[in-house]
Amino acid sequence: MSAARTSLRIRPPAGAGAPAIAPLLGPLGYPASEDEVIARLPRLTNVPHARALVAELDGTVVGVVTGHVLSSIHANQLAGWL
């Protein structure tokens, strides 16, 4: 018996990833339509110190994360926010 193989890929949300993000946001308390996510992504990706990534399992987007690097009042170094 051979073990099932799965493929996990972390990538930017370009292409088919953008519409797949909307249903992932609602359960997190951030409901958004596909159109809203598609409109917001360019604003996020045009910020030099911000990134959005999706997790794709066997070709299906199953997760999303955004990360930001910013200056803060509580530290001398840059801080990260996920």
C-alpha positions in Angstrom: 0.0 0.0 0.0 1.5 3.3 -1.0 1.0 6.4 1.2 -1.0 9.3 -0.3 1.2 12.2 -1.3 0.1 15.8 -0.7 1.7 18.9 -2.0 1.8 22.0 0.2 2.9 25.2 -1.4 3.2 28.7 0.1 2.9 31.5 -2.5 1.7 35.0 -3.2 -2.0 35.2 -3.7 -1.8 36.1 -7.4 -4.2 34.5 -9.9 -6.8 32.1 -8.5 -5.6 32.7 -4.9 -7.3 36.1 -4.5 -10.9 34.9 -4.8 -10.2 31.9 -2.6 -9.1 34.2 0.3 -12.6 35.6 1.0 -14.2 32.4 2.4 -11.2 32.0 4.7 -11.6 35.5 6.3 -15.2 35.1 7.5 -14.5 32.4 10.2 -11.6 34.6 11.4 -14.1 37.5 12.0 -13.2 39.5 8.9 -16.0 38.9 6.4 -15.2 40.1 2.9 -16.5 39.4 -0.5 -14.3 38.2 -3.3 -14.5 41.6 -5.0 -13.4 43.3 -1.8 -10.4 41.0 -1.4 -9.5 41.4 -5.1 -9.6 45.2 -4.6 -7.6 45.2 -1.4 -4.8 42.9 -2.4 -3.0 45.4 -4.7 -3.1 48.0 -1.9 -1.4 45.5 0.4 1.2 44.3 -2.1 2.1 47.8 -3.0 3.3 48.5 0.5 7.1 47.7 0.7 7.0 46.2 4.1 3.9 44.1 3.8 3.3 40.6 2.3 0.3 38.4 1.8 0.8 34.7 1.2 -1.6 31.8 0.7 -1.1 28.1 1.6 -2.1 25.8 -1.2 -2.7 22.1 -0.5 -3.0 19.9 -3.6 -3.9 22.9 -5.7 -6.6 24.3 -3.3 -6.0 27.5 -1.2 -6.5 26.5 2.4 -4.9 29.3 4.3 -3.8 32.9 4.2 -1.5 35.1 6.2 -0.4 38.7 6.0 2.8 40.0 7.5 3.9 43.6 8.2 7.2 45.0 9.3 7.0 48.4 11.0 8.6 50.8 13.4 7.3 50.9 16.9 7.6 53.0 20.0 8.4 50.0 22.2 11.6 48.8 20.4 14.7 50.2 18.7 14.4 47.5 16.0 11.7 47.0 13.5 8.8 44.9 14.6 6.8 42.2 12.8 3.1 41.7 12.8 1.3 38.7 11.5 
